[in-house]
Amino acid sequence: MKHKIRTEIVINASKEKVWNILADLDAYAVWNPFIVKSEGILRVGTKLKNTLQNGEKTIVFKPEVVEVEPNRSFGWLGSLWIKGLFDGHHYFEIEEISANQVNLIHGENFSGILSSLILKQIGNDTRNNFVRMNQALKSRAEQGA
């Protein structure tokens, strides 16, 4: 059974500018209120080391990059403990509306035998964190635009 969180936000900036912010993992610590640190290279098959801030809790996980299409999308797949218990495919999609406006789709598809139980506990907070990250990305992309 799959569970999904999907958020969207319109950003008044080019797809290239939004991509450059999303793909600059080293700068997440500067602007991102949710993924407060990300280490690694955006290349399919590599592992990232992401640090999430959820309220007072900090969580570190090491997902595998599963898709990268510059100026369009990227995503990773992470698992809690072992694959099949609680897995998440986290993704970002940039849809161009015009030369200086995009719709960012930011979501995660969850699966695994514990996904219903865990999402009941963290689903609302997770969605709120996605929205906070989207708003911070929008602010950063629209600065000086």
Salt bridges, closest charged atoms under 4 A:
GLU8 OE2 - ARG6 NH2 3.13
GLU39 OE2 - LYS37 NZ 3.78
GLU67 OE2 - HIS89 NE2 2.77
GLU69 OE2 - ARG72 NH1 3.44
GLU96 OE1 - LYS15 NZ 3.79
GLU108 OE1 - HIS90 ND1 2.82
GLU142 OE2 - LYS138 NZ 2.85
